[in-house]
Amino acid sequence: MTLKSMTGFARADGKLDSIRWHWEIRTLNSRGLDIRMRVPSGFDGLEQRVREACSNRLGRGNCSVSLNIKREAGLGELRLNENALREVVSALGQVEKIIQAKPARLDGILSLKGVLEYSEPEDNEELIAARREALLDSLAEALDDLIGARETEGARLHQAIANQIEQIGEIVAKIMSAPARQPDKIRERLQQQIRRLTSEDLGLDEARLHQEAMLLATKADIEEELERLKAHIASARELLDAKGPAGRRFEFLAQEFNREANTICSKSNDPELTNLGLSLKAVIDQMREQVQNIE
């Protein structure tokens, strides 16, 4: 069983040194593989590696990848900007010469922007490289979980489509054995139509009527459509267990199923065959909805 769905979600958490992170990956249906990323500033260098990892593991789908980073508090350094402090004190002295004002309080001075500066510890190249590899390992875990979720949904799709293929096969068998398709029934129906037309004394040539009736019978024959449907059923069963992405081929095959069903309905001149053709179309439409979810 190899079918995979295009829909799925996964999350993976990680921690190294002073940062914590989590990846989130969501995939939805799409005609191709469309990868969209959202990473924090300073981690832009990961984007190419992330895109490669997703492309190597996913065949189709609209894939959204996001990385959230949190740094542990209290690891930075608080420093006094002496130059800024001198400029503030000098400005306060000038103000006191111009207007009478209370002396500024120390906490007020220190709260001014630029007097006290908080700086994050600088990361060395070795730590940056280790963090990058840890982030990518965590991404691989998220991709493993995502593929597992897509495979689980794919198993459900496999069962649903297999059931629909069986239903299609049963309806095709009923059409093939329908009394209305038996030669004697076809002959009887044509004879009735010819008798009805000739009995009305419309001046129609009986030989020409027989010729036209046989032509109509040939046009109404659905043997080729039924044979093609049988071939499509065999192909669909093979695709169910095909290796690798099969969604595009399944979508094309579903269109072919629908084309044959439409032809059968348009050629039908018997209520029973028409009803069976409509039932066939209904099951094919259900299958077409399911195969749109396959990778």
ChimeraX commands (.cxc) that place a marker at each C-alpha (Angstrom):
marker #1 position 0.00,0.00,0.00 radius 0.5
marker #1 position 1.78,3.15,-1.18 radius 0.5
marker #1 position -0.88,5.83,-1.63 radius 0.5
marker #1 position -0.24,9.03,0.30 radius 0.5
marker #1 position -2.52,11.94,0.94 radius 0.5
marker #1 position -1.40,15.50,0.23 radius 0.5
marker #1 position -2.88,16.78,3.49 radius 0.5
marker #1 position -1.03,16.56,6.80 radius 0.5
marker #1 position 0.41,18.41,9.80 radius 0.5
marker #1 position 3.46,17.86,11.98 radius 0.5
marker #1 position 5.42,19.67,14.69 radius 0.5
marker #1 position 8.86,19.06,16.16 radius 0.5
marker #1 position 10.50,20.81,19.14 radius 0.5
marker #1 position 14.16,21.25,19.95 radius 0.5
marker #1 position 16.63,23.00,22.24 radius 0.5
marker #1 position 20.33,23.80,22.10 radius 0.5
marker #1 position 22.34,26.10,24.34 radius 0.5
marker #1 position 20.27,29.25,24.91 radius 0.5
marker #1 position 17.49,28.80,22.36 radius 0.5
marker #1 position 14.37,26.71,22.02 radius 0.5
marker #1 position 12.48,26.19,18.78 radius 0.5
marker #1 position 9.67,24.36,17.11 radius 0.5
marker #1 position 8.97,23.56,13.48 radius 0.5
marker #1 position 5.46,23.38,12.08 radius 0.5
marker #1 position 4.69,21.88,8.66 radius 0.5
marker #1 position 1.27,21.88,7.01 radius 0.5
marker #1 position 0.45,20.46,3.60 radius 0.5
marker #1 position -2.70,20.81,1.51 radius 0.5
marker #1 position -3.79,19.76,-1.98 radius 0.5
marker #1 position -2.02,21.31,-4.93 radius 0.5
marker #1 position -1.34,20.51,-8.58 radius 0.5
marker #1 position 2.41,20.51,-7.89 radius 0.5
marker #1 position 4.83,21.01,-5.01 radius 0.5
marker #1 position 4.66,24.57,-3.66 radius 0.5
marker #1 position 6.92,25.25,-0.64 radius 0.5
marker #1 position 6.46,28.38,1.45 radius 0.5
marker #1 position 8.64,29.23,4.45 radius 0.5
marker #1 position 8.59,31.58,7.41 radius 0.5
marker #1 position 11.79,31.75,9.46 radius 0.5
marker #1 position 12.93,34.39,11.99 radius 0.5
marker #1 position 15.43,37.07,11.07 radius 0.5
marker #1 position 18.95,35.78,11.36 radius 0.5
marker #1 position 18.03,32.26,10.25 radius 0.5
marker #1 position 17.49,33.07,6.57 radius 0.5
marker #1 position 20.47,30.91,5.65 radius 0.5
marker #1 position 18.39,27.83,6.45 radius 0.5
marker #1 position 15.87,28.42,3.69 radius 0.5
marker #1 position 17.73,26.61,0.91 radius 0.5
marker #1 position 18.38,23.56,3.11 radius 0.5
marker #1 position 14.74,23.51,4.22 radius 0.5
marker #1 position 13.53,23.70,0.63 radius 0.5
marker #1 position 15.84,20.84,-0.39 radius 0.5
marker #1 position 14.71,18.67,2.54 radius 0.5
marker #1 position 11.03,19.17,1.70 radius 0.5
marker #1 position 11.57,18.61,-2.04 radius 0.5
marker #1 position 13.38,15.33,-1.36 radius 0.5
marker #1 position 10.57,13.96,0.82 radius 0.5
marker #1 position 7.39,15.32,-0.75 radius 0.5
marker #1 position 6.03,14.71,-4.23 radius 0.5
marker #1 position 3.07,17.11,-4.36 radius 0.5
marker #1 position 1.19,19.51,-2.14 radius 0.5
marker #1 position 1.05,23.08,-0.91 radius 0.5
marker #1 position 3.65,22.95,1.88 radius 0.5
marker #1 position 3.92,25.68,4.55 radius 0.5
marker #1 position 6.96,25.51,6.85 radius 0.5
marker #1 position 7.42,27.82,9.84 radius 0.5
marker #1 position 10.19,28.05,12.43 radius 0.5
marker #1 position 9.63,29.71,15.81 radius 0.5
marker #1 position 12.65,30.63,17.98 radius 0.5
marker #1 position 12.76,31.64,21.66 radius 0.5
marker #1 position 15.87,32.67,23.54 radius 0.5
marker #1 position 16.22,31.99,27.24 radius 0.5
marker #1 position 16.02,35.18,29.31 radius 0.5
marker #1 position 18.80,36.45,31.53 radius 0.5
marker #1 position 21.74,35.37,29.43 radius 0.5
marker #1 position 22.53,38.79,27.99 radius 0.5
marker #1 position 24.74,41.55,29.41 radius 0.5
marker #1 position 23.63,44.97,30.70 radius 0.5
marker #1 position 26.21,47.70,29.98 radius 0.5
marker #1 position 26.43,51.40,30.80 radius 0.5
marker #1 position 26.99,53.66,27.83 radius 0.5
marker #1 position 29.27,56.22,29.46 radius 0.5
marker #1 position 29.29,58.58,26.48 radius 0.5
marker #1 position 25.50,58.69,26.41 radius 0.5
marker #1 position 25.40,59.27,30.18 radius 0.5
marker #1 position 27.84,62.22,29.92 radius 0.5
marker #1 position 25.76,63.78,27.16 radius 0.5
marker #1 position 22.58,63.45,29.25 radius 0.5
marker #1 position 24.24,64.98,32.36 radius 0.5
marker #1 position 25.64,67.83,30.26 radius 0.5
marker #1 position 22.21,68.51,28.76 radius 0.5
marker #1 position 20.61,68.51,32.22 radius 0.5
marker #1 position 23.18,71.04,33.39 radius 0.5
marker #1 position 22.29,73.38,30.53 radius 0.5
marker #1 position 18.60,73.01,31.32 radius 0.5
marker #1 position 19.20,73.97,34.98 radius 0.5
marker #1 position 20.92,77.18,33.85 radius 0.5
marker #1 position 17.93,78.16,31.72 radius 0.5
marker #1 position 15.04,77.22,34.00 radius 0.5
marker #1 position 14.67,76.37,37.65 radius 0.5
marker #1 position 14.00,72.67,37.90 radius 0.5
marker #1 position 14.48,69.91,40.39 radius 0.5
marker #1 position 17.61,67.83,39.93 radius 0.5
marker #1 position 17.01,64.75,37.85 radius 0.5
marker #1 position 16.75,61.45,39.70 radius 0.5
marker #1 position 19.17,58.68,38.95 radius 0.5
marker #1 position 16.46,56.18,37.97 radius 0.5
marker #1 position 15.05,58.73,35.54 radius 0.5
marker #1 position 18.44,59.24,33.93 radius 0.5
marker #1 position 19.12,55.52,33.63 radius 0.5
marker #1 position 15.73,54.93,32.04 radius 0.5
marker #1 position 16.57,57.21,29.12 radius 0.5
marker #1 position 17.10,55.33,25.88 radius 0.5
marker #1 position 20.73,54.57,25.15 radius 0.5
marker #1 position 22.10,55.06,28.65 radius 0.5
marker #1 position 21.79,51.41,29.56 radius 0.5
marker #1 position 22.22,48.87,26.79 radius 0.5
marker #1 position 21.29,45.18,26.79 radius 0.5
marker #1 position 23.30,42.98,24.45 radius 0.5
marker #1 position 22.83,39.34,23.57 radius 0.5
marker #1 position 25.90,37.14,23.91 radius 0.5
marker #1 position 27.69,36.73,20.58 radius 0.5
marker #1 position 27.63,33.23,19.11 radius 0.5
marker #1 position 30.83,31.76,17.73 radius 0.5
marker #1 position 30.98,29.97,14.38 radius 0.5
marker #1 position 31.12,26.53,16.00 radius 0.5
marker #1 position 27.92,27.13,17.98 radius 0.5
marker #1 position 26.15,28.57,14.94 radius 0.5
marker #1 position 27.03,25.49,12.87 radius 0.5
marker #1 position 25.92,23.10,15.63 radius 0.5
marker #1 position 22.65,24.98,16.01 radius 0.5
marker #1 position 22.01,24.86,12.27 radius 0.5
marker #1 position 22.50,21.09,12.16 radius 0.5
marker #1 position 20.30,20.61,15.23 radius 0.5
marker #1 position 17.56,22.67,13.59 radius 0.5
marker #1 position 17.78,20.60,10.41 radius 0.5
marker #1 position 17.69,17.34,12.39 radius 0.5
marker #1 position 14.55,18.59,14.09 radius 0.5
marker #1 position 13.07,19.49,10.70 radius 0.5
marker #1 position 13.75,15.92,9.53 radius 0.5
marker #1 position 11.77,14.62,12.52 radius 0.5
marker #1 position 8.87,16.88,11.60 radius 0.5
marker #1 position 9.00,15.63,8.00 radius 0.5
marker #1 position 8.98,12.01,9.23 radius 0.5
marker #1 position 5.84,12.72,11.28 radius 0.5
marker #1 position 4.25,14.58,8.37 radius 0.5
marker #1 position 4.83,11.69,5.99 radius 0.5
marker #1 position 3.44,9.30,8.58 radius 0.5
marker #1 position 0.28,11.41,8.79 radius 0.5
marker #1 position 0.01,11.51,4.99 radius 0.5
marker #1 position 0.45,7.74,4.81 radius 0.5
marker #1 position -2.28,7.21,7.41 radius 0.5
marker #1 position -4.68,9.36,5.41 radius 0.5
marker #1 position -3.45,7.62,2.26 radius 0.5
marker #1 position -4.50,4.26,3.71 radius 0.5
marker #1 position -8.01,5.62,4.18 radius 0.5
marker #1 position -8.02,6.92,0.60 radius 0.5
marker #1 position -6.73,3.55,-0.63 radius 0.5
marker #1 position -9.66,1.72,0.96 radius 0.5
marker #1 position -12.23,4.25,-0.24 radius 0.5
marker #1 position -10.97,4.23,-3.84 radius 0.5
marker #1 position -10.65,0.42,-3.86 radius 0.5
marker #1 position -14.31,0.18,-2.81 radius 0.5
marker #1 position -15.34,2.63,-5.52 radius 0.5
marker #1 position -13.41,0.69,-8.18 radius 0.5
marker #1 position -15.25,-2.46,-7.08 radius 0.5
marker #1 position -18.57,-0.63,-7.36 radius 0.5
marker #1 position -17.65,0.56,-10.85 radius 0.5
marker #1 position -16.77,-3.01,-11.81 radius 0.5
marker #1 position -20.10,-4.30,-10.50 radius 0.5
marker #1 position -22.06,-1.67,-12.42 radius 0.5
marker #1 position -20.12,-2.39,-15.63 radius 0.5
marker #1 position -20.91,-6.10,-15.19 radius 0.5
marker #1 position -24.61,-5.26,-14.79 radius 0.5
marker #1 position -24.55,-3.15,-17.95 radius 0.5
marker #1 position -22.83,-5.92,-19.90 radius 0.5
marker #1 position -25.46,-8.47,-18.85 radius 0.5
marker #1 position -28.45,-6.12,-19.06 radius 0.5
marker #1 position -31.36,-7.68,-21.02 radius 0.5
marker #1 position -31.62,-4.54,-23.13 radius 0.5
marker #1 position -28.19,-5.35,-24.62 radius 0.5
marker #1 position -29.10,-8.88,-25.73 radius 0.5
marker #1 position -29.29,-9.25,-29.56 radius 0.5
marker #1 position -32.87,-10.54,-29.53 radius 0.5
marker #1 position -34.00,-7.61,-27.39 radius 0.5
marker #1 position -32.26,-5.13,-29.64 radius 0.5
marker #1 position -33.82,-6.78,-32.69 radius 0.5
marker #1 position -37.27,-6.76,-31.12 radius 0.5
marker #1 position -36.99,-3.09,-30.20 radius 0.5
marker #1 position -35.92,-2.12,-33.70 radius 0.5
marker #1 position -38.72,-4.14,-35.27 radius 0.5
marker #1 position -41.24,-2.44,-33.05 radius 0.5
marker #1 position -39.94,0.96,-34.09 radius 0.5
marker #1 position -40.08,0.00,-37.78 radius 0.5
marker #1 position -43.61,-1.40,-37.48 radius 0.5
marker #1 position -44.75,1.77,-35.74 radius 0.5
marker #1 position -43.36,3.98,-38.47 radius 0.5
marker #1 position -44.69,1.82,-41.37 radius 0.5
marker #1 position -48.14,1.40,-39.81 radius 0.5
marker #1 position -48.71,5.15,-39.93 radius 0.5
marker #1 position -48.57,5.08,-43.73 radius 0.5
marker #1 position -46.05,7.88,-44.02 radius 0.5
marker #1 position -44.82,6.67,-47.37 radius 0.5
marker #1 position -41.49,5.51,-45.97 radius 0.5
marker #1 position -39.50,2.85,-47.77 radius 0.5
marker #1 position -39.33,-0.24,-45.54 radius 0.5
marker #1 position -35.91,-1.29,-46.84 radius 0.5
marker #1 position -34.54,2.18,-46.15 radius 0.5
marker #1 position -36.04,2.05,-42.67 radius 0.5
marker #1 position -34.28,-1.22,-41.96 radius 0.5
marker #1 position -31.03,0.30,-43.17 radius 0.5
marker #1 position -31.43,3.39,-40.97 radius 0.5
marker #1 position -32.43,1.21,-38.01 radius 0.5
marker #1 position -29.27,-0.86,-38.35 radius 0.5
marker #1 position -27.20,2.33,-38.55 radius 0.5
marker #1 position -28.80,3.63,-35.36 radius 0.5
marker #1 position -28.22,0.30,-33.67 radius 0.5
marker #1 position -24.54,0.50,-34.58 radius 0.5
marker #1 position -24.26,4.03,-33.19 radius 0.5
marker #1 position -26.01,2.96,-29.97 radius 0.5
marker #1 position -23.64,0.03,-29.41 radius 0.5
marker #1 position -21.56,0.52,-26.23 radius 0.5
marker #1 position -19.32,-2.53,-26.46 radius 0.5
marker #1 position -16.17,-0.44,-27.02 radius 0.5
marker #1 position -16.97,1.81,-24.07 radius 0.5
marker #1 position -17.46,-1.20,-21.81 radius 0.5
marker #1 position -14.18,-2.74,-22.93 radius 0.5
marker #1 position -12.35,0.52,-22.23 radius 0.5
marker #1 position -13.97,0.73,-18.79 radius 0.5
marker #1 position -12.74,-2.78,-18.01 radius 0.5
marker #1 position -9.23,-1.71,-19.05 radius 0.5
marker #1 position -9.49,1.43,-16.87 radius 0.5
marker #1 position -10.55,-0.70,-13.89 radius 0.5
marker #1 position -7.46,-2.88,-14.34 radius 0.5
marker #1 position -5.24,0.22,-14.57 radius 0.5
marker #1 position -6.81,1.73,-11.44 radius 0.5
marker #1 position -6.13,-1.42,-9.46 radius 0.5
marker #1 position -2.49,-1.32,-10.55 radius 0.5
marker #1 position -2.20,2.34,-9.53 radius 0.5
marker #1 position -3.52,1.55,-6.06 radius 0.5
marker #1 position -0.30,-0.36,-5.37 radius 0.5
marker #1 position 2.04,1.68,-7.56 radius 0.5
marker #1 position 5.32,2.89,-6.11 radius 0.5
marker #1 position 5.77,6.64,-5.82 radius 0.5
marker #1 position 3.27,9.46,-6.36 radius 0.5
marker #1 position 0.23,8.33,-8.36 radius 0.5
marker #1 position -2.13,11.28,-7.95 radius 0.5
marker #1 position -1.70,12.83,-11.39 radius 0.5
marker #1 position -2.17,9.48,-13.17 radius 0.5
marker #1 position -5.24,8.76,-11.03 radius 0.5
marker #1 position -6.74,12.14,-11.92 radius 0.5
marker #1 position -6.24,11.46,-15.64 radius 0.5
marker #1 position -7.70,7.97,-15.29 radius 0.5
marker #1 position -10.75,9.35,-13.46 radius 0.5
marker #1 position -11.35,11.69,-16.40 radius 0.5
marker #1 position -11.25,8.71,-18.76 radius 0.5
marker #1 position -13.74,6.83,-16.57 radius 0.5
marker #1 position -16.06,9.82,-16.71 radius 0.5
marker #1 position -15.74,10.14,-20.49 radius 0.5
marker #1 position -16.84,6.54,-21.06 radius 0.5
marker #1 position -19.74,6.87,-18.61 radius 0.5
marker #1 position -20.96,10.00,-20.39 radius 0.5
marker #1 position -20.84,8.20,-23.73 radius 0.5
marker #1 position -22.82,5.25,-22.37 radius 0.5
marker #1 position -25.51,7.58,-21.04 radius 0.5
marker #1 position -25.70,9.50,-24.33 radius 0.5
marker #1 position -25.97,6.29,-26.40 radius 0.5
marker #1 position -28.50,4.60,-24.16 radius 0.5
marker #1 position -32.01,4.11,-25.57 radius 0.5
marker #1 position -33.24,1.95,-22.71 radius 0.5
marker #1 position -34.34,3.15,-19.23 radius 0.5
marker #1 position -32.45,0.38,-17.44 radius 0.5
marker #1 position -29.18,1.18,-19.21 radius 0.5
marker #1 position -29.68,4.89,-18.56 radius 0.5
marker #1 position -30.17,4.30,-14.82 radius 0.5
marker #1 position -27.08,2.09,-14.68 radius 0.5
marker #1 position -25.11,4.74,-16.57 radius 0.5
marker #1 position -26.21,7.42,-14.09 radius 0.5
marker #1 position -25.22,5.17,-11.16 radius 0.5
marker #1 position -21.85,4.67,-12.83 radius 0.5
marker #1 position -21.34,8.43,-13.15 radius 0.5
marker #1 position -22.24,8.97,-9.50 radius 0.5
marker #1 position -19.58,6.51,-8.28 radius 0.5
marker #1 position -16.99,7.93,-10.69 radius 0.5
marker #1 position -17.68,11.46,-9.40 radius 0.5
marker #1 position -17.09,10.23,-5.84 radius 0.5
marker #1 position -13.83,8.65,-6.92 radius 0.5
marker #1 position -12.73,11.83,-8.69 radius 0.5
marker #1 position -13.14,13.75,-5.43 radius 0.5
marker #1 position -10.99,11.22,-3.57 radius 0.5
marker #1 position -8.15,11.02,-6.09 radius 0.5
marker #1 position -7.68,14.79,-5.93 radius 0.5
marker #1 position -6.22,14.22,-2.43 radius 0.5
marker #1 position -3.58,11.73,-3.58 radius 0.5
marker #1 position 0.06,12.81,-3.72 radius 0.5
marker link #1:1,2 radius 0.2
marker link #1:2,3 radius 0.2
marker link #1:3,4 radius 0.2
marker link #1:4,5 radius 0.2
marker link #1:5,6 radius 0.2
marker link #1:6,7 radius 0.2
marker link #1:7,8 radius 0.2
marker link #1:8,9 radius 0.2
marker link #1:9,10 radius 0.2
marker link #1:10,11 radius 0.2
marker link #1:11,12 radius 0.2
marker link #1:12,13 radius 0.2
marker link #1:13,14 radius 0.2
marker link #1:14,15 radius 0.2
marker link #1:15,16 radius 0.2
marker link #1:16,17 radius 0.2
marker link #1:17,18 radius 0.2
marker link #1:18,19 radius 0.2
marker link #1:19,20 radius 0.2
marker link #1:20,21 radius 0.2
marker link #1:21,22 radius 0.2
marker link #1:22,23 radius 0.2
marker link #1:23,24 radius 0.2
marker link #1:24,25 radius 0.2
marker link #1:25,26 radius 0.2
marker link #1:26,27 radius 0.2
marker link #1:27,28 radius 0.2
marker link #1:28,29 radius 0.2
marker link #1:29,30 radius 0.2
marker link #1:30,31 radius 0.2
marker link #1:31,32 radius 0.2
marker link #1:32,33 radius 0.2
marker link #1:33,34 radius 0.2
marker link #1:34,35 radius 0.2
marker link #1:35,36 radius 0.2
marker link #1:36,37 radius 0.2
marker link #1:37,38 radius 0.2
marker link #1:38,39 radius 0.2
marker link #1:39,40 radius 0.2
marker link #1:40,41 radius 0.2
marker link #1:41,42 radius 0.2
marker link #1:42,43 radius 0.2
marker link #1:43,44 radius 0.2
marker link #1:44,45 radius 0.2
marker link #1:45,46 radius 0.2
marker link #1:46,47 radius 0.2
marker link #1:47,48 radius 0.2
marker link #1:48,49 radius 0.2
marker link #1:49,50 radius 0.2
marker link #1:50,51 radius 0.2
marker link #1:51,52 radius 0.2
marker link #1:52,53 radius 0.2
marker link #1:53,54 radius 0.2
marker link #1:54,55 radius 0.2
marker link #1:55,56 radius 0.2
marker link #1:56,57 radius 0.2
marker link #1:57,58 radius 0.2
marker link #1:58,59 radius 0.2
marker link #1:59,60 radius 0.2
marker link #1:60,61 radius 0.2
marker link #1:61,62 radius 0.2
marker link #1:62,63 radius 0.2
marker link #1:63,64 radius 0.2
marker link #1:64,65 radius 0.2
marker link #1:65,66 radius 0.2
marker link #1:66,67 radius 0.2
marker link #1:67,68 radius 0.2
marker link #1:68,69 radius 0.2
marker link #1:69,70 radius 0.2
marker link #1:70,71 radius 0.2
marker link #1:71,72 radius 0.2
marker link #1:72,73 radius 0.2
marker link #1:73,74 radius 0.2
marker link #1:74,75 radius 0.2
marker link #1:75,76 radius 0.2
marker link #1:76,77 radius 0.2
marker link #1:77,78 radius 0.2
marker link #1:78,79 radius 0.2
marker link #1:79,80 radius 0.2
marker link #1:80,81 radius 0.2
marker link #1:81,82 radius 0.2
marker link #1:82,83 radius 0.2
marker link #1:83,84 radius 0.2
marker link #1:84,85 radius 0.2
marker link #1:85,86 radius 0.2
marker link #1:86,87 radius 0.2
marker link #1:87,88 radius 0.2
marker link #1:88,89 radius 0.2
marker link #1:89,90 radius 0.2
marker link #1:90,91 radius 0.2
marker link #1:91,92 radius 0.2
marker link #1:92,93 radius 0.2
marker link #1:93,94 radius 0.2
marker link #1:94,95 radius 0.2
marker link #1:95,96 radius 0.2
marker link #1:96,97 radius 0.2
marker link #1:97,98 radius 0.2
marker link #1:98,99 radius 0.2
marker link #1:99,100 radius 0.2
marker link #1:100,101 radius 0.2
marker link #1:101,102 radius 0.2
marker link #1:102,103 radius 0.2
marker link #1:103,104 radius 0.2
marker link #1:104,105 radius 0.2
marker link #1:105,106 radius 0.2
marker link #1:106,107 radius 0.2
marker link #1:107,108 radius 0.2
marker link #1:108,109 radius 0.2
marker link #1:109,110 radius 0.2
marker link #1:110,111 radius 0.2
marker link #1:111,112 radius 0.2
marker link #1:112,113 radius 0.2
marker link #1:113,114 radius 0.2
marker link #1:114,115 radius 0.2
marker link #1:115,116 radius 0.2
marker link #1:116,117 radius 0.2
marker link #1:117,118 radius 0.2
marker link #1:118,119 radius 0.2
marker link #1:119,120 radius 0.2
marker link #1:120,121 radius 0.2
marker link #1:121,122 radius 0.2
marker link #1:122,123 radius 0.2
marker link #1:123,124 radius 0.2
marker link #1:124,125 radius 0.2
marker link #1:125,126 radius 0.2
marker link #1:126,127 radius 0.2
marker link #1:127,128 radius 0.2
marker link #1:128,129 radius 0.2
marker link #1:129,130 radius 0.2
marker link #1:130,131 radius 0.2
marker link #1:131,132 radius 0.2
marker link #1:132,133 radius 0.2
marker link #1:133,134 radius 0.2
marker link #1:134,135 radius 0.2
marker link #1:135,136 radius 0.2
marker link #1:136,137 radius 0.2
marker link #1:137,138 radius 0.2
marker link #1:138,139 radius 0.2
marker link #1:139,140 radius 0.2
marker link #1:140,141 radius 0.2
marker link #1:141,142 radius 0.2
marker link #1:142,143 radius 0.2
marker link #1:143,144 radius 0.2
marker link #1:144,145 radius 0.2
marker link #1:145,146 radius 0.2
marker link #1:146,147 radius 0.2
marker link #1:147,148 radius 0.2
marker link #1:148,149 radius 0.2
marker link #1:149,150 radius 0.2
marker link #1:150,151 radius 0.2
marker link #1:151,152 radius 0.2
marker link #1:152,153 radius 0.2
marker link #1:153,154 radius 0.2
marker link #1:154,155 radius 0.2
marker link #1:155,156 radius 0.2
marker link #1:156,157 radius 0.2
marker link #1:157,158 radius 0.2
marker link #1:158,159 radius 0.2
marker link #1:159,160 radius 0.2
marker link #1:160,161 radius 0.2
marker link #1:161,162 radius 0.2
marker link #1:162,163 radius 0.2
marker link #1:163,164 radius 0.2
marker link #1:164,165 radius 0.2
marker link #1:165,166 radius 0.2
marker link #1:166,167 radius 0.2
marker link #1:167,168 radius 0.2
marker link #1:168,169 radius 0.2
marker link #1:169,170 radius 0.2
marker link #1:170,171 radius 0.2
marker link #1:171,172 radius 0.2
marker link #1:172,173 radius 0.2
marker link #1:173,174 radius 0.2
marker link #1:174,175 radius 0.2
marker link #1:175,176 radius 0.2
marker link #1:176,177 radius 0.2
marker link #1:177,178 radius 0.2
marker link #1:178,179 radius 0.2
marker link #1:179,180 radius 0.2
marker link #1:180,181 radius 0.2
marker link #1:181,182 radius 0.2
marker link #1:182,183 radius 0.2
marker link #1:183,184 radius 0.2
marker link #1:184,185 radius 0.2
marker link #1:185,186 radius 0.2
marker link #1:186,187 radius 0.2
marker link #1:187,188 radius 0.2
marker link #1:188,189 radius 0.2
marker link #1:189,190 radius 0.2
marker link #1:190,191 radius 0.2
marker link #1:191,192 radius 0.2
marker link #1:192,193 radius 0.2
marker link #1:193,194 radius 0.2
marker link #1:194,195 radius 0.2
marker link #1:195,196 radius 0.2
marker link #1:196,197 radius 0.2
marker link #1:197,198 radius 0.2
marker link #1:198,199 radius 0.2
marker link #1:199,200 radius 0.2
marker link #1:200,201 radius 0.2
marker link #1:201,202 radius 0.2
marker link #1:202,203 radius 0.2
marker link #1:203,204 radius 0.2
marker link #1:204,205 radius 0.2
marker link #1:205,206 radius 0.2
marker link #1:206,207 radius 0.2
marker link #1:207,208 radius 0.2
marker link #1:208,209 radius 0.2
marker link #1:209,210 radius 0.2
marker link #1:210,211 radius 0.2
marker link #1:211,212 radius 0.2
marker link #1:212,213 radius 0.2
marker link #1:213,214 radius 0.2
marker link #1:214,215 radius 0.2
marker link #1:215,216 radius 0.2
marker link #1:216,217 radius 0.2
marker link #1:217,218 radius 0.2
marker link #1:218,219 radius 0.2
marker link #1:219,220 radius 0.2
marker link #1:220,221 radius 0.2
marker link #1:221,222 radius 0.2
marker link #1:222,223 radius 0.2
marker link #1:223,224 radius 0.2
marker link #1:224,225 radius 0.2
marker link #1:225,226 radius 0.2
marker link #1:226,227 radius 0.2
marker link #1:227,228 radius 0.2
marker link #1:228,229 radius 0.2
marker link #1:229,230 radius 0.2
marker link #1:230,231 radius 0.2
marker link #1:231,232 radius 0.2
marker link #1:232,233 radius 0.2
marker link #1:233,234 radius 0.2
marker link #1:234,235 radius 0.2
marker link #1:235,236 radius 0.2
marker link #1:236,237 radius 0.2
marker link #1:237,238 radius 0.2
marker link #1:238,239 radius 0.2
marker link #1:239,240 radius 0.2
marker link #1:240,241 radius 0.2
marker link #1:241,242 radius 0.2
marker link #1:242,243 radius 0.2
marker link #1:243,244 radius 0.2
marker link #1:244,245 radius 0.2
marker link #1:245,246 radius 0.2
marker link #1:246,247 radius 0.2
marker link #1:247,248 radius 0.2
marker link #1:248,249 radius 0.2
marker link #1:249,250 radius 0.2
marker link #1:250,251 radius 0.2
marker link #1:251,252 radius 0.2
marker link #1:252,253 radius 0.2
marker link #1:253,254 radius 0.2
marker link #1:254,255 radius 0.2
marker link #1:255,256 radius 0.2
marker link #1:256,257 radius 0.2
marker link #1:257,258 radius 0.2
marker link #1:258,259 radius 0.2
marker link #1:259,260 radius 0.2
marker link #1:260,261 radius 0.2
marker link #1:261,262 radius 0.2
marker link #1:262,263 radius 0.2
marker link #1:263,264 radius 0.2
marker link #1:264,265 radius 0.2
marker link #1:265,266 radius 0.2
marker link #1:266,267 radius 0.2
marker link #1:267,268 radius 0.2
marker link #1:268,269 radius 0.2
marker link #1:269,270 radius 0.2
marker link #1:270,271 radius 0.2
marker link #1:271,272 radius 0.2
marker link #1:272,273 radius 0.2
marker link #1:273,274 radius 0.2
marker link #1:274,275 radius 0.2
marker link #1:275,276 radius 0.2
marker link #1:276,277 radius 0.2
marker link #1:277,278 radius 0.2
marker link #1:278,279 radius 0.2
marker link #1:279,280 radius 0.2
marker link #1:280,281 radius 0.2
marker link #1:281,282 radius 0.2
marker link #1:282,283 radius 0.2
marker link #1:283,284 radius 0.2
marker link #1:284,285 radius 0.2
marker link #1:285,286 radius 0.2
marker link #1:286,287 radius 0.2
marker link #1:287,288 radius 0.2
marker link #1:288,289 radius 0.2
marker link #1:289,290 radius 0.2
marker link #1:290,291 radius 0.2
marker link #1:291,292 radius 0.2
marker link #1:292,293 radius 0.2
marker link #1:293,294 radius 0.2
marker link #1:294,295 radius 0.2
view
